[in-house]
Amino acid sequence: MRSPVGLVLIVVGIVLVLVGVLAWSRLLGWFGDLPGDLRVERPNTRIYVPITSMLIVSVVLSLLIALFNRLK
C-alpha cells in the first residue's frame, strides 16, 4: 500500500513548481502590488506588509484544503 504522505508531497511539489514557473515568467507580477498591501519607504528603512496578497493566498489554500478533504 502506498503512503498518502508521499502523494501529498508529490502534489505540493508540483504546485510549487507551477507557482515558480509563473513567478519566473512574470505572470504573477501583479502579486504583491495590490491595493491593500502596505509599503513604507524611508531613507534608512523599508517596511512591506502584504495584507491583501496574503488574504488571497489564505483563501486559495483554504479552498484547496477543503476540496482535498472532500475528495478524501
LUMMI-860522 format. One line per 5 residues: number of its first residue (from 1); their letters; for each residue x, y, z of N, C-alpha, C, O. Coordinates in Angstrom, 1 decimal. Layout:
! residues N
NUM	a	X:Y:Z:X:Y:Z:X:Y:Z:X:Y:Z | ... .
//
This chain:
! residues 72
1	mrspv	0.8:-1.2:0.0:0.0:0.0:0.0:0.9:1.2:0.0:1.9:1.3:0.7 | 0.5:2.2:-0.8:1.3:3.4:-0.9:0.9:4.4:0.2:-0.2:4.4:0.6 | 1.9:5.2:0.6:1.7:6.1:1.7:0.9:7.4:1.2:1.4:7.9:0.1 | -0.1:7.9:1.9:-0.7:9.1:1.4:0.2:10.3:1.6:0.0:11.4:0.9 | 1.1:10.2:2.5:2.1:11.3:2.7:2.9:11.5:1.4:3.2:12.7:1.1 .
6	glvli	3.3:10.5:0.8:4.1:10.6:-0.4:3.3:11.3:-1.5:3.8:12.1:-2.2 | 2.0:10.9:-1.6:1.2:11.6:-2.7:1.0:13.1:-2.4:1.1:13.9:-3.3 | 0.8:13.4:-1.1:0.7:14.8:-0.7:2.0:15.6:-1.1:1.9:16.7:-1.6 | 3.1:15.0:-0.8:4.4:15.6:-1.1:4.6:15.8:-2.6:5.1:16.8:-3.0 | 4.2:14.8:-3.4:4.3:15.0:-4.9:3.4:16.1:-5.3:3.8:16.9:-6.2 .
11	vvgiv	2.1:16.2:-4.8:1.2:17.2:-5.3:1.7:18.6:-4.9:1.7:19.6:-5.6 | 2.2:18.7:-3.6:2.8:20.0:-3.2:4.0:20.4:-4.0:4.1:21.6:-4.3 | 4.8:19.5:-4.4:6.0:19.7:-5.2:5.6:20.2:-6.6:6.2:21.2:-7.1 | 4.6:19.6:-7.2:4.1:20.0:-8.5:3.5:21.4:-8.4:3.8:22.3:-9.3 | 2.8:21.7:-7.4:2.2:23.1:-7.2:3.3:24.1:-7.0:3.2:25.2:-7.6 .
16	lvlvg	4.3:23.8:-6.3:5.4:24.7:-6.1:6.2:25.0:-7.4:6.6:26.1:-7.6 | 6.3:24.0:-8.2:7.0:24.1:-9.5:6.2:25.0:-10.4:6.7:25.9:-11.0 | 4.8:24.8:-10.4:4.0:25.6:-11.2:4.0:27.1:-10.8:4.0:28.0:-11.6 | 3.9:27.3:-9.5:4.0:28.7:-9.0:5.3:29.3:-9.3:5.4:30.5:-9.6 | 6.4:28.6:-9.2:7.7:29.1:-9.5:7.8:29.5:-11.0:8.4:30.5:-11.3 .
21	vlaws	7.3:28.7:-11.9:7.3:29.0:-13.3:6.5:30.3:-13.6:6.9:31.1:-14.3 | 5.3:30.4:-12.9:4.5:31.6:-13.1:5.3:32.8:-12.6:5.2:33.9:-13.2 | 5.9:32.7:-11.5:6.7:33.9:-10.9:7.9:34.2:-11.8:8.2:35.4:-12.0 | 8.5:33.2:-12.3:9.7:33.4:-13.1:9.4:34.0:-14.4:10.2:34.8:-15.0 | 8.2:33.7:-15.0:7.8:34.3:-16.3:7.1:35.6:-16.1:6.6:36.1:-17.1 .
26	rllgw	7.0:36.1:-14.9:6.4:37.5:-14.6:4.9:37.5:-14.8:4.3:38.6:-14.9 | 4.3:36.3:-14.8:2.8:36.3:-14.9:2.2:36.6:-13.5:1.0:37.0:-13.5 | 3.0:36.6:-12.5:2.5:37.0:-11.2:3.1:38.3:-10.7:3.2:38.6:-9.5 | 3.4:39.2:-11.7:4.0:40.5:-11.4:3.0:41.4:-10.6:3.5:42.2:-9.9 | 1.7:41.2:-10.7:0.8:42.0:-10.0:0.7:41.6:-8.5:0.3:42.4:-7.7 .
31	fgdlp	1.1:40.4:-8.2:1.0:39.9:-6.9:2.0:40.6:-6.0:3.2:40.6:-6.3 | 1.6:41.2:-4.9:2.4:42.0:-4.0:2.2:43.5:-4.2:2.7:44.3:-3.4 | 1.6:43.9:-5.3:1.3:45.3:-5.6:-0.2:45.6:-5.5:-0.7:46.5:-6.2 | -0.9:44.8:-4.7:-2.4:45.0:-4.7:-2.7:46.2:-3.8:-1.9:46.6:-3.0 | -3.9:46.8:-3.9:-4.2:48.0:-3.1:-4.1:47.9:-1.6:-3.8:48.9:-1.0 .
36	gdlrv	-4.3:46.7:-1.0:-4.2:46.6:0.4:-2.9:46.3:1.0:-2.7:46.1:2.2 | -1.9:46.1:0.1:-0.5:45.8:0.5:0.2:47.1:1.0:0.3:48.1:0.2 | 0.6:47.1:2.2:1.2:48.3:2.8:2.7:48.4:2.5:3.4:47.4:2.7 | 3.2:49.5:2.1:4.6:49.7:1.8:5.0:51.1:2.3:4.5:52.1:1.9 | 6.0:51.1:3.2:6.6:52.3:3.8:8.1:52.3:3.4:8.8:51.4:3.8 .
41	erpnt	8.5:53.4:2.7:9.9:53.5:2.4:10.4:54.8:2.9:9.9:55.9:2.5 | 11.4:54.7:3.8:12.1:55.9:4.3:13.5:55.8:3.9:14.0:54.8:3.4 | 14.3:56.8:4.1:15.7:56.8:3.7:16.5:55.5:4.2:17.3:55.0:3.5 | 16.3:55.2:5.5:17.1:54.0:6.0:16.2:52.8:6.3:16.7:51.8:6.9 | 14.9:52.9:6.0:14.0:51.8:6.4:13.0:51.5:5.3:12.5:52.4:4.6 .
46	riyvp	12.8:50.2:5.1:11.7:49.7:4.2:10.9:48.7:4.9:11.4:47.8:5.5 | 9.6:49.0:4.9:8.6:48.1:5.6:7.6:47.7:4.5:7.0:48.6:3.9 | 7.4:46.4:4.4:6.4:45.9:3.5:5.5:44.9:4.1:6.0:43.9:4.7 | 4.2:45.1:4.1:3.2:44.2:4.8:2.2:43.8:3.7:1.3:44.6:3.5 | 2.3:42.6:3.1:1.4:42.3:2.0:0.1:41.7:2.6:-0.2:40.5:2.4 .
51	itsml	-0.8:42.5:3.1:-2.0:42.1:3.8:-3.0:41.5:2.7:-3.4:40.3:2.9 | -3.3:42.2:1.7:-4.2:41.7:0.6:-3.7:40.5:-0.1:-4.4:39.5:-0.3 | -2.4:40.5:-0.4:-1.8:39.3:-1.1:-1.9:38.0:-0.2:-2.2:37.0:-0.7 | -1.6:38.2:1.1:-1.7:37.0:2.0:-3.1:36.6:2.2:-3.4:35.4:2.5 | -4.1:37.5:2.2:-5.5:37.1:2.3:-5.9:36.3:1.1:-6.6:35.3:1.2 .
56	ivsvv	-5.4:36.6:-0.1:-5.7:35.8:-1.3:-5.1:34.5:-1.2:-5.7:33.5:-1.5 | -3.8:34.4:-0.7:-3.2:33.1:-0.5:-3.9:32.3:0.5:-4.1:31.1:0.3 | -4.4:32.9:1.6:-5.1:32.1:2.6:-6.4:31.6:2.0:-6.8:30.4:2.3 | -7.2:32.4:1.3:-8.4:31.9:0.7:-8.2:30.7:-0.3:-8.9:29.7:-0.2 | -7.2:30.9:-1.1:-6.9:29.8:-2.1:-6.5:28.5:-1.4:-7.0:27.5:-1.8 .
61	lslli	-5.6:28.6:-0.4:-5.2:27.4:0.3:-6.4:26.8:1.1:-6.5:25.6:1.1 | -7.2:27.6:1.7:-8.4:27.1:2.4:-9.3:26.3:1.4:-9.8:25.3:1.8 | -9.5:26.9:0.2:-10.4:26.2:-0.8:-9.7:24.9:-1.2:-10.4:23.9:-1.4 | -8.4:24.9:-1.4:-7.7:23.7:-1.9:-7.8:22.6:-0.8:-8.0:21.5:-1.1 | -7.6:23.0:0.4:-7.6:22.0:1.6:-9.1:21.5:1.7:-9.2:20.3:1.9 .
66	alfnr	-10.1:22.3:1.6:-11.5:21.9:1.7:-11.8:20.9:0.5:-12.5:19.9:0.7 | -11.3:21.2:-0.7:-11.5:20.3:-1.8:-10.8:19.0:-1.6:-11.3:18.0:-1.9 | -9.6:19.1:-1.1:-8.8:17.8:-0.9:-9.5:17.0:0.2:-9.6:15.8:0.0 | -10.0:17.6:1.3:-10.7:16.8:2.3:-12.1:16.3:1.8:-12.5:15.2:2.2 | -12.7:17.0:0.9:-14.0:16.5:0.3:-13.7:15.3:-0.6:-14.5:14.3:-0.6 .
71	lk	-12.6:15.3:-1.4:-12.3:14.2:-2.2:-11.8:13.0:-1.5:-11.9:11.9:-2.0 | -11.3:13.2:-0.3:-10.7:12.2:0.5:-11.8:11.5:1.2:-11.6:10.5:2.0 .
//
